[in-house]
Amino acid sequence: MAKEIERRFTKVLTSRLGGQLHFIQAVIGPRQVGKTTGLRQIVSGWQGPSLMVTADEIAAPDMEWITIQWEKARRMGDGVLFVIDEIQKIPRWSSAVKRLFDQDRDSGKIKVVLLGSASLSLQRGLGESLAGRFEIIPADHWDLGECREAFGWGLDEYLKFGGYPAAATLIHDVPRWQKYIRDSIIEPVLIKDILGLSSVQKPALFRRTFELAMAYPAREVSLQKLLGQLQESGNVTSIRHYLDLLQGAFLIRTLQKYSGSKVRSRASSPKILPLNNALVHAFQTPEAIDTDPRWYGRVLETAVGAALSRSSGSLYYWRDGKQEIDFVVELAKRLYAIEVKSGAPGTLKGLERFRALHPECIPIVIDRETAAALLASPDVDEFLRNAGG
């Protein structure tokens, strides 16, 4: 049985709730990573009145529902903790929250926490009406350290199964595990969080875009070639939009090529980075990492990239002709050049070429041992600073 752990976002939120709050706390992250569970833990231990409600119903409630729940929280007394889960499901929710929060902001009588999974929809609402009224607390995918503590996993288990906690008990029956990931995690994100909340003109093309993104993890992909493989009518603009939607739902991260120019970077072919290896192995056998060294290397690079995406810096890849390095991170006026090596170190011509062009960069070579330390690190920025000396 898995050990119950306290996730880092709950520690951050608990600390903030313990003091005087003048901002809404918005906890944003993927589905099935413990956001609701974490808030229930906080609510159950709250020394005072609390109310936790959810908008994740078959038919989404309307703005009036927010007002009714807010009034209910107000009547519970000063210092009430008021939590609304899946707030983005309510049309025009941000206008109602702005009106109600502004009425209570100066009094400090109500502590408001919003939870959401569909980042694009939630952040759009926050930006439309609530500017200056909120702080975001990210609830990321589980890292190796959390999976080791909860399930006793090592690096290989993490690379195979990615770390959705609810699925951890199923890993000894891989077909069953794969079906759970597809049916209970991927499908709700695609259908409820994206297709249900965004404009997608060609759902079939959108779905195939996701499947191909999972088939080429940590690969630089020409959008024109990707469109050709989809074998359906569409255009590059649509594919880029679909990738943006997948990124907003925390399924992937699209990396642009580092060039020192944001304009040129945006014009490059993106490197598609699934943010949880479970998403990749939901469609192909996890055991391939035991028999195929090239696939192991690709999956390890994917996991490293997903960990680096938690950095507060800017993340890129780099290529110049045949020379390439896996990741580039700009962080606190430092430039980190990162190469992932799953086997023998071999040559590092790409890293040498990048250093020649950017002599100020800090080179980091990540092998399996270093990767395990990074994937288990609670602070990626600190890991980079220490690795770079």
C-alpha positions in Angstrom: 0.0 0.0 0.0 1.3 3.4 -0.9 2.6 5.7 1.8 0.6 9.0 2.1 3.0 11.9 1.6 2.6 15.7 1.9 3.3 17.3 -1.5 5.4 20.4 -1.7 2.6 22.6 -2.9 0.6 21.8 0.2 3.5 22.9 2.4 3.8 26.2 0.5 0.0 26.8 0.7 -0.2 25.9 4.4 2.6 28.4 5.2 0.8 31.1 3.3 -2.6 30.4 4.9 -1.0 30.7 8.3 -0.5 34.4 7.8 -2.5 37.4 6.7 -3.6 36.9 3.1 -4.4 39.6 0.6 -4.4 37.5 -2.5 -6.3 34.5 -3.9 -4.2 31.4 -3.9 -4.5 29.6 -7.3 -3.2 26.0 -7.2 -2.7 24.9 -10.8 -1.4 21.6 -12.2 -2.2 18.4 -14.1 -5.0 16.1 -13.3 -4.4 13.2 -11.0 -1.4 14.6 -9.1 -3.1 15.1 -5.8 -4.3 18.7 -5.9 -7.7 17.8 -4.4 -6.2 15.3 -2.0 -3.7 17.9 -0.8 -6.4 20.5 -0.2 -8.5 18.0 1.7 -5.5 17.3 3.9 -5.2 21.1 4.6 -9.0 21.5 5.2 -9.1 18.5 7.6 -6.4 20.0 9.7 -7.6 23.5 9.5 -8.1 25.1 13.0 -11.2 27.1 12.1 -14.2 27.2 9.8 -13.7 25.8 6.2 -15.7 25.1 3.1 -14.5 23.1 0.1 -16.7 22.8 -3.0 -16.2 21.6 -6.5 -17.4 22.7 -9.9 -16.3 19.4 -11.5 -19.9 18.2 -12.2 -21.5 16.7 -15.3 -23.2 20.0 -16.0 -21.1 22.9 -14.8 -22.7 25.3 -12.4 -23.2 28.9 -13.3 -21.9 32.2 -11.8 -24.8 32.3 -9.3 -23.5 29.1 -7.8 -20.3 30.8 -6.9 -22.2 33.6 -5.2 -24.3 31.1 -3.2 -21.2 29.2 -2.0 -19.3 32.4 -1.2 -22.1 33.6 0.9 -22.2 30.3 2.7 -18.5 30.6 3.5 -19.0 34.2 4.8 -21.6 33.0 7.2 -19.2 30.5 8.7 -17.2 33.2 10.5 -14.0 35.1 10.4 -10.9 33.4 9.0 -12.9 30.9 7.0 -10.9 28.8 4.5 -12.9 28.7 1.2 -11.7 26.3 -1.5 -13.3 26.0 -5.0 -12.1 23.0 -7.0 -12.1 23.1 -10.9 -13.2 26.7 -10.9 -12.5 27.0 -14.7 -15.5 24.8 -15.5 -17.8 27.7 -14.7 -18.5 30.2 -17.6 -17.3 33.7 -16.8 -16.2 32.6 -13.3 -13.5 35.3 -13.0 -16.0 38.2 -13.1 -18.0 36.7 -10.2 -14.8 35.9 -8.2 -13.5 39.5 -8.7 -16.7 41.1 -7.5 -16.9 38.9 -4.4 -13.2 38.9 -3.5 -13.0 42.7 -3.8 -15.9 42.9 -1.2 -13.9 40.9 1.3 -10.3 41.7 0.4 -9.6 44.5 3.0 -11.4 42.7 5.8 -9.1 39.6 5.6 -12.1 37.5 6.9 -12.0 34.9 4.1 -9.0 33.0 2.7 -9.7 31.9 -0.9 -8.1 29.0 -2.7 -8.8 28.1 -6.3 -7.9 24.8 -7.9 -7.7 24.0 -11.6 -6.3 21.6 -14.1 -6.8 23.3 -17.5 -4.0 25.8 -17.3 -5.0 27.8 -20.4 -8.6 28.3 -19.4 -7.7 29.0 -15.7 -4.9 31.5 -16.5 -7.1 33.2 -19.1 -9.7 33.8 -16.4 -7.1 35.0 -13.9 -5.6 37.4 -16.4 -9.0 38.8 -17.6 -10.4 40.1 -14.3 -8.1 39.2 -11.4 -4.8 40.9 -12.2 -3.0 41.8 -9.0 -5.4 39.7 -7.0 -3.8 36.2 -7.1 -0.7 34.1 -6.6 -0.1 30.9 -8.5 1.2 27.8 -6.7 2.2 25.1 -9.2 1.3 21.5 -8.4 3.6 19.6 -10.7 3.8 15.9 -11.8 5.3 13.7 -9.1 9.1 13.5 -9.1 11.3 10.5 -8.4 11.8 11.5 -4.8 8.1 11.5 -4.1 7.6 8.1 -5.9 10.5 6.6 -4.0 9.0 7.8 -0.7 5.5 6.7 -1.5 6.0 3.5 -3.6 9.7 2.5 -3.1 10.5 3.1 -6.8 13.9 3.4 -8.3 15.0 5.2 -11.5 13.8 2.5 -13.9 10.3 2.2 -12.5 10.0 6.0 -12.7 11.2 6.1 -16.3 8.6 3.3 -17.2 5.6 4.5 -15.2 6.0 8.2 -14.8 4.4 8.7 -11.4 0.6 9.1 -11.5 0.0 8.0 -7.9 -3.5 6.4 -8.4 -2.0 4.1 -11.1 1.0 2.9 -9.0 -0.8 -0.2 -7.7 -1.4 -1.4 -11.3 2.2 -1.5 -12.6 2.5 -5.3 -12.2 -0.3 -5.6 -14.8 1.0 -3.4 -17.6 -2.0 -3.8 -20.0 -4.3 -2.8 -17.2 -2.0 0.0 -16.2 -1.9 1.3 -19.8 -5.7 1.2 -20.0 -6.1 3.1 -16.8 -3.7 5.9 -18.0 -5.5 6.2 -21.3 -9.1 6.0 -19.9 -8.8 7.8 -16.6 -6.1 10.3 -17.2 -5.6 11.1 -20.9 -9.2 10.9 -22.0 -10.6 13.3 -19.3 -7.9 15.8 -20.1 -8.5 15.6 -23.9 -12.3 15.6 -23.7 -13.1 17.7 -20.6 -10.2 20.0 -20.1 -9.4 20.8 -23.8 -12.2 19.9 -26.2 -14.8 20.9 -23.6 -13.3 24.3 -22.9 -11.4 25.3 -26.1 -12.2 25.8 -29.8 -11.0 22.8 -31.7 -12.3 22.6 -35.3 -11.0 19.1 -36.0 -11.1 16.9 -32.9 -9.7 13.8 -34.8 -6.7 15.8 -36.1 -6.2 17.1 -32.6 -6.2 13.6 -31.1 -3.8 12.3 -33.7 -1.5 15.2 -33.0 -1.3 14.2 -29.3 -0.6 10.5 -30.2 2.2 11.5 -32.5 3.6 13.8 -29.9 3.8 10.8 -27.5 5.4 8.6 -30.3 8.4 11.1 -30.7 9.3 12.1 -27.1 12.1 14.6 -26.8 12.5 14.9 -30.5 12.7 18.0 -32.7 9.8 17.8 -35.0 9.1 19.8 -38.2 5.5 20.9 -38.0 5.2 20.5 -41.8 6.4 16.8 -41.6 4.2 16.2 -38.6 1.2 17.5 -40.6 2.2 15.1 -43.4 2.2 12.1 -41.1 -1.3 13.0 -39.8 -2.7 12.2 -43.3 -5.6 14.6 -42.7 -6.5 18.0 -44.0 -5.1 20.9 -41.9 -2.4 23.4 -41.7 0.7 24.2 -39.6 -1.1 26.9 -37.7 -3.7 24.4 -36.5 -1.0 21.9 -35.4 0.8 24.7 -33.5 -2.5 25.6 -31.8 -3.1 22.0 -30.9 0.4 21.7 -29.3 -0.3 24.9 -27.4 -3.5 23.4 -26.0 -1.7 20.2 -25.0 1.0 22.3 -23.3 -1.7 24.3 -21.5 -3.1 21.1 -20.1 0.3 20.0 -18.7 0.6 17.1 -21.1 3.6 18.4 -23.0 6.1 21.2 -23.2 7.2 22.5 -26.6 10.8 23.7 -26.6 12.1 26.2 -29.1 15.7 26.3 -30.4 18.1 28.5 -28.5 19.5 31.3 -30.6 19.6 34.3 -28.3 16.7 35.7 -30.3 13.1 35.1 -29.2 11.8 35.8 -32.7 14.1 33.2 -34.3 13.4 30.7 -31.5 9.7 30.9 -32.0 10.2 30.2 -35.8 12.1 27.0 -35.2 10.8 23.5 -35.2 9.8 22.6 -31.7 11.2 19.8 -29.6 8.2 18.0 -28.1 8.6 17.0 -24.5 5.9 14.8 -22.7 5.8 15.9 -19.1 5.2 12.4 -17.7 6.6 9.2 -19.1 3.3 7.5 -18.3 1.8 9.4 -21.2 4.4 7.9 -23.5 4.2 4.3 -22.2 0.4 4.4 -22.3 0.8 3.7 -26.0 3.9 1.5 -26.1 5.4 -1.1 -23.9 7.3 0.3 -20.8 9.6 -2.8 -20.9 11.2 -1.5 -24.1 13.7 0.5 -21.9 15.0 -2.9 -20.7 15.9 -4.2 -24.2 16.4 -1.1 -26.4 19.2 1.2 -25.3 18.2 3.9 -27.8 14.7 4.0 -26.4 16.1 4.1 -22.8 18.1 7.1 -23.8 15.1 8.8 -25.3 13.0 8.1 -22.3 15.7 9.3 -19.9 16.1 12.5 -21.9 12.4 13.0 -21.7 12.3 12.7 -18.0 15.3 15.0 -17.5 13.6 17.6 -19.7 10.4 17.3 -17.8 12.3 17.9 -14.6 14.1 20.9 -16.1 10.8 22.4 -17.1 10.1 22.9 -13.4 13.0 25.4 -13.3 12.1 29.1 -12.9 14.4 29.7 -15.9 13.8 29.5 -19.6 14.2 26.1 -21.2 15.4 25.5 -24.8 17.2 22.9 -27.0 20.0 23.7 -29.4 21.2 22.4 -32.8 23.6 23.8 -35.4 23.8 21.5 -38.4 24.7 18.0 -37.1 25.9 19.4 -33.7 23.3 19.5 -31.0 22.8 19.5 -27.2 19.7 18.3 -25.4 18.8 21.3 -23.3 19.8 24.9 -22.6 18.6 26.7 -19.5 18.8 30.5 -19.0 18.5 31.0 -15.2 19.5 34.1 -13.1 21.8 35.5 -15.8 23.5 32.1 -16.2 23.4 29.9 -19.3 23.5 26.1 -18.7 24.3 23.7 -21.6 23.0 20.3 -20.7 23.7 17.0 -22.4 22.1 13.7 -21.3 24.1 10.5 -21.7 22.4 7.2 -20.8 25.4 5.0 -21.7 29.1 5.5 -22.2 30.0 9.2 -22.3 31.3 9.1 -25.9 32.0 12.3 -27.7 30.6 15.6 -26.7 31.0 17.5 -30.0 27.7 19.3 -29.7 28.6 20.6 -26.2 32.1 21.6 -27.4 30.5 23.5 -30.3 28.0 25.3 -28.1 30.8 26.3 -25.7 32.8 27.7 -28.6 29.8 29.9 -29.5 28.8 30.7 -25.9 32.0 30.6 -23.8 30.1 31.9 -20.8 27.9 28.8 -20.6 28.1 26.3 -17.8 28.3 22.7 -19.3 26.6 19.9 -17.5 26.7 16.2 -18.5 23.9 14.2 -17.0 24.4 10.4 -16.7 22.1 7.9 -15.0 23.3 8.7 -11.5 23.1 12.4 -12.0 19.7 12.0 -13.7 18.4 10.2 -10.6 19.5 13.0 -8.4 17.9 15.6 -10.7 14.6 13.7 -11.0 14.4 13.4 -7.2 15.4 17.0 -6.5 12.7 19.2 -4.9 14.5 22.3 -6.2 15.7 22.2 -9.8 17.2 25.6 -9.7 19.4 24.6 -6.7 20.4 21.4 -8.5 21.6 23.4 -11.5 23.5 25.9 -9.4 25.2 23.1 -7.5 25.9 21.0 -10.7 27.4 24.0 -12.4 29.7 24.8 -9.5 
